[in-house]
Amino acid sequence: MGNHHTPEYKEYVAKLIVEENRVAIQLCRELDLSVGTVAGWVRKYRDKKNVSVTPELVTPAELEKRETAYEKRIRDLEEENSILKKAMHIFTKNQM
């Protein structure tokens, strides 16, 4: 009897091949999976992708893009916060 993999794992492997353009045969060797099995997962993933566009799993490249965007947003907010603190200090100093 073969290995049983979770639906999340199957979708993740298929997403690596479809979205990240990983070579299926090479990925199958790395993960010790059958090429035919993974081909089925990819086919189901593509069918599902055509039906709904809601991302559930994140590939490493997508994660890196999101982290970069979050870090930039944090830097922008910290800069804005610093400016507001300086302005608050100036306004409170003038009232005394």
Rosetta constraint file for C-alpha pairs under 8 A:
AtomPair CA 5 CA 9 HARMONIC 6.29 0.50
AtomPair CA 5 CA 10 HARMONIC 6.65 0.50
AtomPair CA 6 CA 10 HARMONIC 6.41 0.50
AtomPair CA 7 CA 11 HARMONIC 6.11 0.50
AtomPair CA 8 CA 12 HARMONIC 6.07 0.50
AtomPair CA 8 CA 57 HARMONIC 7.74 0.50
AtomPair CA 9 CA 13 HARMONIC 6.21 0.50
AtomPair CA 10 CA 14 HARMONIC 6.21 0.50
AtomPair CA 10 CA 38 HARMONIC 7.81 0.50
AtomPair CA 10 CA 41 HARMONIC 6.08 0.50
AtomPair CA 11 CA 15 HARMONIC 5.92 0.50
AtomPair CA 11 CA 41 HARMONIC 6.93 0.50
AtomPair CA 11 CA 42 HARMONIC 7.81 0.50
AtomPair CA 11 CA 45 HARMONIC 6.38 0.50
AtomPair CA 11 CA 57 HARMONIC 7.77 0.50
AtomPair CA 12 CA 16 HARMONIC 6.23 0.50
AtomPair CA 12 CA 57 HARMONIC 6.44 0.50
AtomPair CA 12 CA 58 HARMONIC 7.90 0.50
AtomPair CA 12 CA 59 HARMONIC 7.56 0.50
AtomPair CA 13 CA 17 HARMONIC 6.60 0.50
AtomPair CA 13 CA 38 HARMONIC 7.68 0.50
AtomPair CA 13 CA 41 HARMONIC 7.93 0.50
AtomPair CA 14 CA 18 HARMONIC 6.14 0.50
AtomPair CA 14 CA 38 HARMONIC 7.05 0.50
AtomPair CA 14 CA 41 HARMONIC 5.86 0.50
AtomPair CA 14 CA 42 HARMONIC 4.64 0.50
AtomPair CA 14 CA 45 HARMONIC 6.28 0.50
AtomPair CA 15 CA 19 HARMONIC 5.34 0.50
AtomPair CA 15 CA 20 HARMONIC 7.06 0.50
AtomPair CA 15 CA 42 HARMONIC 7.53 0.50
AtomPair CA 15 CA 45 HARMONIC 7.32 0.50
AtomPair CA 15 CA 59 HARMONIC 7.37 0.50
AtomPair CA 16 CA 20 HARMONIC 4.91 0.50
AtomPair CA 16 CA 21 HARMONIC 6.68 0.50
AtomPair CA 16 CA 22 HARMONIC 5.98 0.50
AtomPair CA 16 CA 59 HARMONIC 6.63 0.50
AtomPair CA 17 CA 21 HARMONIC 5.01 0.50
AtomPair CA 17 CA 22 HARMONIC 4.59 0.50
AtomPair CA 17 CA 23 HARMONIC 6.47 0.50
AtomPair CA 17 CA 24 HARMONIC 6.08 0.50
AtomPair CA 17 CA 42 HARMONIC 7.50 0.50
AtomPair CA 18 CA 22 HARMONIC 7.37 0.50
AtomPair CA 18 CA 42 HARMONIC 7.28 0.50
AtomPair CA 18 CA 46 HARMONIC 7.91 0.50
AtomPair CA 20 CA 59 HARMONIC 7.52 0.50
AtomPair CA 20 CA 61 HARMONIC 7.62 0.50
AtomPair CA 22 CA 26 HARMONIC 7.87 0.50
AtomPair CA 22 CA 27 HARMONIC 6.95 0.50
AtomPair CA 23 CA 27 HARMONIC 6.14 0.50
AtomPair CA 24 CA 28 HARMONIC 6.02 0.50
AtomPair CA 24 CA 35 HARMONIC 7.26 0.50
AtomPair CA 24 CA 38 HARMONIC 7.75 0.50
AtomPair CA 25 CA 29 HARMONIC 6.32 0.50
AtomPair CA 25 CA 35 HARMONIC 6.36 0.50
AtomPair CA 26 CA 30 HARMONIC 6.29 0.50
AtomPair CA 27 CA 31 HARMONIC 6.11 0.50
AtomPair CA 28 CA 32 HARMONIC 5.55 0.50
AtomPair CA 28 CA 33 HARMONIC 4.74 0.50
AtomPair CA 28 CA 34 HARMONIC 6.29 0.50
AtomPair CA 28 CA 35 HARMONIC 6.08 0.50
AtomPair CA 28 CA 38 HARMONIC 7.41 0.50
AtomPair CA 29 CA 33 HARMONIC 6.48 0.50
AtomPair CA 33 CA 37 HARMONIC 7.26 0.50
AtomPair CA 33 CA 38 HARMONIC 7.09 0.50
AtomPair CA 34 CA 38 HARMONIC 6.33 0.50
AtomPair CA 35 CA 39 HARMONIC 6.02 0.50
AtomPair CA 36 CA 40 HARMONIC 6.40 0.50
AtomPair CA 37 CA 41 HARMONIC 6.51 0.50
AtomPair CA 38 CA 42 HARMONIC 6.14 0.50
AtomPair CA 39 CA 43 HARMONIC 6.15 0.50
AtomPair CA 40 CA 44 HARMONIC 6.21 0.50
AtomPair CA 41 CA 45 HARMONIC 6.04 0.50
AtomPair CA 42 CA 46 HARMONIC 6.11 0.50
AtomPair CA 43 CA 47 HARMONIC 6.25 0.50
AtomPair CA 44 CA 48 HARMONIC 6.06 0.50
AtomPair CA 45 CA 49 HARMONIC 5.90 0.50
AtomPair CA 46 CA 50 HARMONIC 6.24 0.50
AtomPair CA 47 CA 51 HARMONIC 6.58 0.50
AtomPair CA 48 CA 52 HARMONIC 6.20 0.50
AtomPair CA 49 CA 53 HARMONIC 5.78 0.50
AtomPair CA 58 CA 62 HARMONIC 5.92 0.50
AtomPair CA 58 CA 63 HARMONIC 6.10 0.50
AtomPair CA 59 CA 63 HARMONIC 6.14 0.50
AtomPair CA 60 CA 64 HARMONIC 6.15 0.50
AtomPair CA 61 CA 65 HARMONIC 6.31 0.50
AtomPair CA 62 CA 66 HARMONIC 6.20 0.50
AtomPair CA 63 CA 67 HARMONIC 6.09 0.50
AtomPair CA 64 CA 68 HARMONIC 6.13 0.50
AtomPair CA 65 CA 69 HARMONIC 6.24 0.50
AtomPair CA 66 CA 70 HARMONIC 6.10 0.50
AtomPair CA 67 CA 71 HARMONIC 6.05 0.50
AtomPair CA 68 CA 72 HARMONIC 6.23 0.50
AtomPair CA 69 CA 73 HARMONIC 6.19 0.50
AtomPair CA 70 CA 74 HARMONIC 6.13 0.50
AtomPair CA 71 CA 75 HARMONIC 6.23 0.50
AtomPair CA 72 CA 76 HARMONIC 6.20 0.50
AtomPair CA 73 CA 77 HARMONIC 6.16 0.50
AtomPair CA 74 CA 78 HARMONIC 6.05 0.50
AtomPair CA 75 CA 79 HARMONIC 6.17 0.50
AtomPair CA 76 CA 80 HARMONIC 6.19 0.50
AtomPair CA 77 CA 81 HARMONIC 6.00 0.50
AtomPair CA 78 CA 82 HARMONIC 6.15 0.50
AtomPair CA 79 CA 83 HARMONIC 6.32 0.50
AtomPair CA 80 CA 84 HARMONIC 6.24 0.50
AtomPair CA 81 CA 85 HARMONIC 6.18 0.50
AtomPair CA 82 CA 86 HARMONIC 6.33 0.50
AtomPair CA 83 CA 87 HARMONIC 6.19 0.50
AtomPair CA 84 CA 88 HARMONIC 6.02 0.50
AtomPair CA 85 CA 89 HARMONIC 6.16 0.50
AtomPair CA 86 CA 90 HARMONIC 6.27 0.50
AtomPair CA 87 CA 91 HARMONIC 6.22 0.50
AtomPair CA 88 CA 92 HARMONIC 6.08 0.50
AtomPair CA 89 CA 93 HARMONIC 5.99 0.50
AtomPair CA 90 CA 94 HARMONIC 6.36 0.50
AtomPair CA 91 CA 95 HARMONIC 6.63 0.50
AtomPair CA 92 CA 96 HARMONIC 7.02 0.50
